[in-house]
Amino acid sequence: MFIWLKKCFFCGSSEVVRNGLRGRIQRYKCKSCGRRFDGGLRRDKFQVITDYIEGKQTREQLAQKYGVSVRTISRDLEGMRYVQKISKDKQVIIQMDTTYWGRDFGLMVIKDAYRNKILWRKYVKYETTADYIEGVDRLKEHGFKIYGVVIDGMRGLAESLKVYPVQHCQFHQMMTVRHYLTKNPDLDASKALLTLVNSMTKMDKESFVGAFEEWHDKYKVVLNERVHDKRMKTPPYMRPKLRSAYLSVKRNMKRLWTFYDYKDRIIPNTNNGLEGIFSDIKSKVRVHSGLTREHRKLLIDEYVSRHY
């Protein structure tokens, strides 16, 4: 898209007068800022950025569309200047998690659970409790009142946020158990535990806790069986992955049902809303493969500021 300049190219003032020619191109002078510029058709740089962010067009495609070089398009895109907006809704339930591109480039996000707004974000190399606490403290500094937190189960994070009702994401718990047991375990005890955990979101707290205790009573011999080796004073457990899956659920049991215990606050039982945002952002970044890390940050910042 091209626009015809009727205002100052630099300050936007409409107080412009003709100021000679450059070849056959009319020159203008702005009475407000005193700067001179060429008239005629110019690229709308905002539209270039919009095509890049929203239209899934690469720099090469934009260069062909606007009849300029790829380097010129790159200079236009360097004009992306996102504005971090502070939400006016101060009473929130927050979701927090981190997504990664590769092993050492991650985007940590804290989101309003029900208004679909990203309240705070930070680029990190890896997740740390300190970074999450930094984000929570920043929200408190801006006057936010937090009524609940949904986390992915990072070790130590729940303890650091214990002043709030903390909900352990049930979906992440299901993925943890599936990681230990695989999708198709051979052992009957593993099959039963996997089926039970996969049904978690369809059950109430009492039903799940009761079924989990019944599972333990039925398979505790299998769960606690050790390697038969008299040479070892304390032989290892025969099925360590089954024990890890069991202990993970047992350790997180209380926080898996925070949403059930605080029904008046309507806390989500999963982080799926945040995972949807991560998928959306990644689909946009995927179109522009080969970006440097700094250009990737510019793209993400601009997209987030427009949509979240």
Buried (B, 14 or more C-beta within 10 A) or exposed (E): EEEEBEBBBEEEEEEBEEBEEEEEEBBBBBEBBEBBBBBEEEBBBEBBBBBBBEEEBBBEBBBEBBEBEEEBBEEBBEEBEEEEEEBEEEEBBBBBBBBBBEEEBBBBBBBBBEEEBBBBBBBBEEBBBEBBEBBBEBBEEEEBEBBBBBBBBBEEBBEBBEEBBBBBBBBBBBEBBBEBBEEEBEBEBBEBBBEBBEEBBEBEBEEBBEBBEEBBEEBEEBBEBEEEEEEEEEEEBBBEBBBBBBEBBEEBBEBBBBBBEBEEEEBBBBBBBBBEBBEEBBEBBEEBEEBEEEBBBBBBBBBBBEBB
